[in-house]
């Protein structure tokens, strides 16, 4: 049996964890509950301060909440991941934007913070077993989308079933 170089194995583990985090974020923005839940192991727990409980229950809650917004955009920043065998920890920086209705018209809510994660590899699959969200700052401003008004033909992002990325991997055309 051929063994994998430990350096390459560690890189593969790190990439698998980063992909797990990316699936979580994409699931939020595309309103894809199955994709978002897939970032967690079935017994995972979360602590968002305002919600403490199972990851599956949180995703259901978050999907309902996010559906009220016109659009969202979640981005990860630096990721400090420490791997120890089949267990890992991560401090994942994030920046989230939410378009919402305000009393005086559309508003942009921004939230930035960190996810403090614990991951486990089970049956060869890395996923989150515990997530704690730390919010470092927030900001709410009147929406400013004059660029879209001036460029109506621009390709805009959408939710599940209505986003240009939905055709990735399909045979009928380029992204």
Secondary structure, DSSP 4 states (H G I P E B T S, - for coil): -PPPPHHHHHHHHHHHHHHHHHHHHHHHHTT-HHHHHTTEEEEEEEE-SS-EEEHHHHHHHHHHHHHTSSEEEEEEEEEEEEEETTEEEEEEEEEEEEEEEETTEEEEEEEEEEEEEEEEEETTEEEEEEEEEEEEEEEEEE---HHHHH-TTS----STTSSGGGGTT-TT---
